[in-house]
Amino acid sequence: MFFLSFAIGDKVRLLKRKKEVAQRQMIRQMTENNRLKDDINRELESQVQARTRELAAKSAVIATQNEELLQVNDLLREQADEISRMNALLEQDNRQLQTNVEKVSRARALSTPVDFEEFSKIYPDKESCFAFLASLKWKDGYQCRKCNSDHYFNGHQPHSRRCGKCGYEESVTANTIFQNSRIPINKAFYLTFLVYSSRGKISSHKLSDILEIRQSTCWAYASRITKLMELRKKELRQDNGQGWSRLVLEEIDTTTT
């Protein structure tokens, strides 16, 4: 019993020492774990702070860049407005220049010798010729030849006018030297111009070659214009830049002259 009691006590002491050793090891391990955790937390905090400072610096750079971009956008907007204004002025100048060029070209075609190619650029088609005739006929306003009314509507034919009171429609070529003309209106324009600019001395054969129209037609047309020039020679002396357009309106019957 004595030895058994001694053995049991010794075993208990041994177990107690092992327990104490295990507890001390556990405490050391927990202490080490806490130290490692603190080190890791401090490292993480340091990294977070560094990252925060880096992001703050980048945010400041981005904010500065955004401010610069806003200033650049404002400047570009101002430049765009200025360019738009300049373009509008240039467009206005171009329209004015084009108008002046057209006026100079038209004045040149009225009085100065030009070839058919240049003349055709001013009066290239029926529409441009009719528009010119309309501007001549009704430059002082419209008045119906039947009832003298000054109220009108656009007629069925290009540039014709229909009286708003009696319904009489007057074509743009009516009562002009081009009334009932059988040749293209732009060629009739040029033929009139050639006869006028040559003072009636151009031959019908030359007119036929230039305009590619039959000689007999050119002769008949030129004869009529020549007679009309003779009748209106006093008016034609006072050219005033109107040139052959003085021969256009109010056709006079030259067959009996």
C-alpha positions in Angstrom: 0.0 0.0 0.0 2.9 2.3 0.8 4.6 1.6 -2.5 1.3 1.9 -4.3 0.6 5.2 -2.6 4.1 6.4 -3.5 3.7 5.3 -7.1 0.4 7.0 -7.5 1.7 10.2 -5.9 4.7 10.2 -8.1 2.5 9.7 -11.2 0.3 12.6 -10.1 3.3 14.8 -9.7 4.6 13.8 -13.1 1.2 14.5 -14.7 1.1 17.8 -12.9 4.5 18.8 -14.2 3.5 17.9 -17.7 0.4 19.9 -17.3 2.3 22.9 -16.1 4.8 22.5 -19.0 1.9 22.3 -21.4 0.3 25.3 -19.9 3.6 27.3 -20.1 4.0 26.2 -23.7 0.4 27.2 -24.4 1.0 30.6 -22.8 4.2 31.1 -24.8 2.4 30.2 -28.0 -0.6 32.5 -27.2 1.9 35.2 -26.4 3.8 34.6 -29.7 0.5 34.5 -31.6 -0.6 37.8 -30.0 2.8 39.3 -30.9 2.5 38.1 -34.5 -1.1 39.4 -34.7 0.1 42.8 -33.4 2.9 42.8 -35.9 0.6 41.9 -38.7 -2.0 44.5 -37.6 0.8 47.1 -37.4 2.0 46.1 -40.9 -1.5 46.2 -42.3 -2.1 49.6 -40.7 1.1 50.9 -42.1 0.2 49.6 -45.6 -3.3 51.1 -45.3 -1.9 54.4 -44.3 0.6 54.3 -47.1 -2.1 53.3 -49.6 -4.4 56.1 -48.2 -1.7 58.7 -48.7 -1.0 57.4 -52.2 -4.7 57.6 -53.1 -5.0 61.0 -51.6 -2.0 62.1 -53.7 -3.6 60.6 -56.8 -6.9 62.2 -56.0 -5.2 65.6 -55.7 -3.5 65.1 -59.0 -6.8 64.0 -60.6 -8.6 67.0 -59.1 -5.9 69.3 -60.5 -6.2 67.6 -63.9 -10.0 67.9 -63.8 -9.7 71.6 -63.1 -7.3 72.0 -66.0 -9.6 70.0 -68.3 -12.5 72.3 -67.3 -10.4 75.3 -68.1 -9.4 73.8 -71.4 -13.1 72.9 -72.2 -14.1 76.5 -71.4 -11.3 77.8 -73.7 -12.4 75.4 -76.4 -16.0 76.4 -76.0 -15.0 80.1 -76.4 -12.9 79.2 -79.4 -15.8 77.3 -80.9 -18.1 80.2 -80.4 -15.6 82.5 -82.0 -15.1 80.2 -84.9 -18.8 79.9 -85.4 -19.1 83.7 -85.4 -16.2 84.0 -87.9 -17.8 81.3 -90.1 -21.0 83.2 -90.1 -19.2 86.4 -91.0 -17.3 84.6 -93.7 -20.5 83.0 -95.1 -22.0 86.5 -95.2 -19.0 87.9 -96.9 -19.0 84.9 -99.4 -22.7 85.6 -100.2 -22.0 89.2 -100.7 -18.9 88.4 -102.8 -20.9 85.9 -104.9 -23.7 88.5 -105.3 -21.1 91.1 -106.4 -19.5 88.6 -108.8 -22.9 87.8 -110.3 -23.7 91.5 -110.7 -20.3 92.1 -112.4 -20.8 89.0 -114.6 -24.3 90.1 -115.5 -23.1 93.6 -116.2 -20.4 92.2 -118.4 -22.8 90.0 -120.2 -25.1 93.0 -120.8 -22.5 95.2 -122.5 -19.1 93.6 -122.9 -18.3 91.0 -125.6 -18.1 87.5 -124.2 -18.2 84.1 -125.8 -21.1 81.7 -125.5 -19.4 79.6 -122.9 -19.0 82.5 -120.5 -22.5 83.8 -121.4 -23.9 80.4 -120.6 -22.4 80.5 -117.1 -24.6 83.5 -116.4 -27.7 82.2 -118.2 -27.1 78.5 -118.2 -30.7 77.3 -118.6 -34.3 78.2 -119.1 -34.9 78.8 -115.4 -32.1 81.5 -115.2 -33.3 83.2 -118.4 -36.9 83.2 -117.2 -35.9 84.6 -113.8 -34.0 87.4 -115.5 -37.0 88.2 -117.8 -39.3 88.3 -114.8 -37.0 90.7 -113.0 -37.0 93.0 -116.0 -40.8 92.8 -116.7 -42.0 93.4 -113.1 -39.2 95.4 -111.6 -41.6 98.2 -110.9 -44.3 95.9 -109.7 -47.0 93.8 -111.3 -50.0 95.3 -113.1 -52.6 93.2 -115.0 -52.8 94.1 -118.7 -56.5 93.4 -118.7 -57.9 95.0 -115.6 -54.8 96.9 -114.1 -55.0 95.0 -110.8 -51.8 94.7 -108.9 -52.7 91.5 -107.1 -51.4 88.3 -108.6 -50.6 84.6 -108.0 -47.9 82.4 -109.5 -49.2 81.1 -112.8 -49.0 77.6 -114.2 -45.9 78.2 -116.3 -42.5 79.0 -114.8 -42.3 82.6 -113.6 -45.7 83.5 -115.1 -48.2 85.5 -113.1 -52.0 85.2 -112.9 -54.1 88.1 -112.0 -55.9 87.7 -108.7 -58.9 89.7 -109.9 -59.7 88.6 -113.5 -57.6 85.5 -113.7 -55.6 86.6 -116.8 -52.3 84.8 -116.9 -49.3 86.4 -118.5 -46.2 84.3 -119.3 -42.8 85.7 -118.7 -42.0 85.9 -122.4 -45.2 87.7 -123.3 -44.7 91.2 -124.7 -41.0 90.6 -125.1 -38.8 89.9 -128.1 -38.8 86.3 -127.0 -42.5 85.8 -127.3 -43.3 82.8 -129.6 -39.6 82.2 -130.1 -38.8 78.7 -131.4 -35.2 78.6 -130.4 -33.9 77.8 -126.9 -34.3 80.8 -124.7 -30.6 80.9 -123.7 -29.5 80.9 -127.3 -32.1 83.6 -128.0 -30.5 85.6 -125.2 -27.0 85.2 -126.7 -28.2 85.9 -130.3 -29.8 89.2 -129.1 -26.6 90.0 -127.2 -24.4 89.3 -130.3 -26.5 91.4 -132.6 -26.6 94.2 -130.0 -22.8 94.2 -129.2 -21.9 94.1 -133.0 -24.4 96.9 -133.7 -26.2 94.6 -136.1 -23.1 93.9 -138.2 -22.7 90.2 -137.4 -23.8 88.0 -140.3 -26.5 85.4 -140.0 -23.9 82.7 -141.2 -21.6 83.5 -138.2 -24.6 83.4 -135.9 -25.5 80.1 -137.3 -22.0 78.7 -136.7 -21.8 80.0 -133.2 -25.3 79.0 -132.0 -25.7 75.9 -134.3 -29.1 77.2 -135.5 -30.3 77.4 -139.1 -29.0 80.4 -141.0 -32.5 81.4 -142.1 -33.7 81.4 -138.5 -30.7 83.5 -137.4 -31.3 85.9 -140.3 -34.9 86.4 -139.5 -34.3 86.9 -135.8 -31.3 89.2 -136.3 -33.2 91.3 -138.8 -36.0 91.8 -136.3 -33.5 92.8 -133.6 -31.7 95.2 -135.9 -34.9 96.9 -136.8 -35.8 97.2 -133.2 -32.3 98.7 -132.4 -32.9 101.3 -135.1 -36.3 102.2 -133.6 -34.8 102.5 -130.1 -31.4 104.0 -131.0 -32.1 107.0 -128.7 -32.7 104.8 -125.8 -29.7 102.6 -126.5 -27.4 105.6 -126.5 -28.3 106.0 -122.8 -27.0 102.6 -121.9 -26.6 103.0 -118.1 -25.3 99.5 -117.9 -28.5 97.9 -119.2 -27.1 97.0 -122.6 -29.2 94.6 -124.7 -31.8 94.3 -122.0 -33.3 97.5 -123.3 -34.4 95.5 -126.4 -36.2 92.9 -124.4 -39.5 94.4 -123.2 -42.6 95.7 -125.0 -41.9 94.1 -128.3 -42.6 96.4 -131.2 -43.9 95.1 -134.5 -41.0 95.6 -136.8 -42.5 93.7 -139.8 -44.0 96.9 -141.1 -41.1 99.2 -140.4 
